[in-house]
């Protein structure tokens, strides 16, 4: 196999439950795939994602993601070694607090 050919990563189908899993274009839809893997994937999925896209691409996408669940924001922060305040999804969450819990 030539060096410039990337092997398609293996992810759980449950991560992409709402799209046609077999026809995902991993290169054209890189941001979607990375965000979805960090939102719903487990550790092996995240490792495969980082291996396929590289840390620079993963960092760029996660810094600009509009939404991640709060627990995954902290995971993403640890994985890319940046403070949570640098992640756009964290800033958006701070600007739009939920309802006051009575």
Beta strands, then each sheet from edge to edge (+ up, - down):
end
